[in-house]
């Protein structure tokens, strides 16, 4: 079992934008933030989902750090763990997962009761909550539409961490409910065919793909994150 020191070190590595904001990686996340903001001049992107082709490509770490840099800019941010199969957001921000998104969607508690205030100014967290037997159905429910309506009234930007596209349909279900999608691919890990297939599935779901984050690409001996627009 990991001790508290190990857990703290792991959290610091994942939330580099909080613990080392002057690092090259943190600067790359700010570049991602800037490019997202400029990707749609005529239409504000208030709701975003972050997904990947397959597992282990860094989409949850990317999602968390994107949320942090938007909050650091002064935006009121809600980070939602929409991965109702293998949630990680509560681990990253050191919260329990007793209640969360699924609790709100199943009307066990209110949205206000489920949202947690993080240690980062302007950033609130909505963990996944207990894992349900029907994730896709919950995410496509009227309750989710109502949750989005409420969240939009209270936050400048809402970011969803969702499961990989090629594993389950959850990201596709969410993609046409939100203003934009960020697809994360991992250098040396994501196969080209898998990335193309993920894009095709999102496009078929009428998703608006605003860009792709290339993760784990080494540049000047530093792992970096890049953003490529359409």
N, C-alpha and C positions, 0 to 999 in steps of 0.2 A: 504493500500500500504506500502511496506517495505521502511524504511528510509535508508539513505546511510550507517549508522553505522551497521544496521542489515545485509545489503548486504555484507559489508566488513567482518563481523564476519563469515558469511556463507561461503564466499570465502576462508577465512583462514582455516576453518574446512575442506573444500574439498581439498585444496592444502596444506596439512600438510607437505609434503616433502619440500615445499618452506618456509613455515612460522615456522616450528618446525623441522628442519632437524635432530636433535639429538634424537627425540622421538622414542619409540619402534616401532610405526607404520611406521615411515619413514625408519627405519632399515629393516622392513619386505619388504618394496617396493624395497629396494636395494637388498635384497635376491632374490626377484622375477626377478630383472634385471640380476643378476648373473646367475640364473638358466636358464633363456632364452638364455643367451649367451653360456652356456655350453650344451644346449639341442641339438645343431646341430654343432658338431665340424668340419665336412667336408664341410658344406654348410652355408654360412653367411645368417642370417635372416635379410633382409633389410626392408621388408614390413610385418607388423603385423596387424591383426584385433583383436579387443577385443569385445566380445559379451557375452550374458548371455542367460539362458533358457527363463526367463520371465522378466517383468519390475520390477523395484524397488529393484534389487539385487546388486546395487553398481557398475555396469560396467563402467559408465561414470566417476565416481570418481576414480576408479582404472585406467582407461585409462589416465586420466589427470596426475595422480601422477607417473605412469610409464614413461610418456613422460618427466616429470620433472627430474626424477632420471637419465635417459639416458643423458639428457642435462647436468646435473651436473657432469657427468662422462667425459664430453668433446665431446660427440657425437653431430653432427649437426642433429637436430631432427625437423621433421614436424609432427604436430598433426592435423589430418584431422577429421572434424565432418562428418562422413558418415551416421549419423542418420538423414535422410531427412524427418522424420515424427515428431520426438520430439527432436530437437537439443538442446544441453545444453552447448556445449563447449564455445560459445561466452559469455554466462553468467559467467561461471567459470573464464574466463580470462578478463572479463569486456570489451568486444568488441561489436560493433554493428554487426548486421547480414544482412545488406543491400545487400552486395555482398559476394560471397563465392564459394563453390564447384559447386553448381548448375549453377552459373553464368559462370564459366569456361566451364563446360560440355555443356552448351547451346550456347557457343561461344559469350557471351555478353562482357566479358572482358578476358584478358590474365591471365595465371597462376600467373605470377609475380605481376600483379595488385591486385589479390585477396588475396595473402598471407599477413598475418599481423605479424609484429615483436612483440613478447611478452616482458615483463619486465624481463624475465628469460634468461640469456645468453645461446645462442645456440638453443633456442626453438622458432620456428615459428608456427603460427596457421593458418589453413585454415578453417574458419567457414562453416557451411552448405550452407549459402545463402538462398534465398527465397524457401519456400517449394513447390516442383513440384507436379503435378498430377500423375506422373509416376516414382516414385523413383527407382524401380527395373530395369526399362528399361534404365534409365540414368546411373545407376551404372554398367550395363553390356555393355555399349556402347563402340564404338571405341574411343570416346572422353576420356573415363576413362582410356583406355589402353595408350593413348597418354599422359594423365596427369601423369600416373605412370612412364612412360618413362622419362619425364622431371624431375619429382621429384627425381627419383633415381640418376640422374646426379648431383643433387644439395645437397642431404641429405644423411647422413649415415644410418638413420633409419626413416621410415615413419610409423606412427601408426594411425589406423583408429578406431574411435568409431562407432560401428554399432548397429542397433536395435536388440532386443532379437530374438533368433532363432525361438521360438515357436509362435511368434506373426506375423512376416512377413518373406518373403524369402530373404530379402536384404543381410543378413549376409552370407547366403549360396551362393548367387551370387558373393559376394566379396571374399569368402574364397578360391576359387580355382584360384584367380588372385594374391593372396598374398603368401608369403613364410611360414606363420604360423598363427595359431589361438590360442588365449587365451580365455578360457571359464571361466566366473565368476559365482560362485554359492554362495548363502548366507546361512550361518548357521542358521537353525531354520526357514528358509523361503522357500528355494528351495526344492521342493519335489524330492525324489530320482527318481521317474518315469520321472519327467520333465527333470532332468539332463541327464538321460540315453537317452531319446528321442532326446534331443538337440544334444548330441554326435552322435547319429545315423544319424541325418539329415546332420550334418557337414561331417561325414564320407562318406555319400552317395554323397555329393557334391565334393568329392575328396579333402577335406580340410586336411591340415597337422596340427593336434592338438598338440601343443608343451607342453601344460600343463593346469592345472586348478587352479584358485585362489579361495581359500576358504575365503570368506569375513564375517566379523562380528563374528568371533569365539573368544570368551573370553578366555584369557590366562593370568594368574597372574593379574586379574582385569583390563586388558588392551585389548581393541579391536585390533585384529591383523589380518594380512593378510598372508596367507601361499601359497606356490607354490608346486604343486605336478607334477612331470614329468610323462611321459607315463608309 
